């Protein structure tokens, strides 16, 4: 099983600093550790939260990859 981390930030300045993404990644890795999982793929992007996941550039790529497997 492939485990994905998908981090998203809607603010360009925060995205460039990586501040929110770093927090999201840290929490995801801690959760994965508790569940004895390893995050295999990390995907981050700067996009509005109101954009549907499959309409986001990286979201679309993830969905296509999941459909192939």
C-alpha positions as CSV (number, residue, x, y, z in Angstrom):
1,X,0.0,0.0,0.0
2,X,1.3,3.4,-0.9
3,X,0.8,6.1,1.7
4,X,0.5,9.7,0.5
5,X,1.0,13.0,2.3
6,X,-0.9,15.8,0.6
7,X,-0.1,19.3,1.9
8,X,-1.9,22.3,0.7
9,X,-1.7,26.0,1.4
10,X,-3.8,28.8,-0.1
11,X,-1.5,31.6,0.9
12,X,1.4,32.2,-1.5
13,X,3.6,33.8,1.1
14,X,3.0,31.0,3.6
15,X,3.5,28.4,0.9
16,X,6.9,29.9,-0.1
17,X,8.0,30.0,3.6
18,X,6.8,26.4,4.0
19,X,5.3,27.4,7.4
20,X,1.9,25.8,7.2
21,X,3.2,22.9,5.0
22,X,5.9,22.1,7.6
23,X,3.2,21.9,10.3
24,X,1.0,19.7,8.2
25,X,3.9,17.4,7.3
26,X,5.0,17.1,11.0
27,X,1.5,16.1,12.1
28,X,1.1,13.6,9.2
29,X,4.4,11.9,10.0
30,X,3.5,11.7,13.7
31,X,0.1,10.2,12.8
32,X,1.8,7.7,10.4
33,X,4.2,6.7,13.1
34,X,1.4,6.0,15.5
35,X,-0.3,3.8,12.9
36,X,2.9,2.1,12.0
37,X,2.8,3.6,8.5
38,X,5.5,5.1,6.3
39,X,4.7,8.0,4.1
40,X,5.9,7.0,0.6
41,X,4.9,10.0,-1.4
42,X,4.9,13.7,-0.3
43,X,2.9,16.1,-2.5
44,X,2.5,19.8,-1.8
45,X,0.8,22.6,-3.7
46,X,-0.4,26.1,-3.3
47,X,-4.1,26.2,-4.2
48,X,-7.4,27.4,-2.7
49,X,-9.2,25.0,-0.4
50,X,-12.4,25.7,-2.4
51,X,-11.0,24.1,-5.5
52,X,-12.1,20.5,-5.8
53,X,-9.3,18.0,-5.1
54,X,-9.5,16.4,-8.6
55,X,-9.4,19.9,-10.2
56,X,-6.1,20.8,-8.5
57,X,-3.0,20.1,-10.5
58,X,-1.4,17.8,-7.9
59,X,-4.8,16.4,-6.8
60,X,-5.5,15.4,-10.4
61,X,-2.1,13.6,-10.7
62,X,-2.7,11.7,-7.4
63,X,-6.2,10.6,-8.5
64,X,-4.8,9.4,-11.9
65,X,-2.1,7.5,-10.1
66,X,-4.5,5.9,-7.7
67,X,-6.8,4.8,-10.6
68,X,-3.9,3.1,-12.3
69,X,-3.1,1.1,-9.1
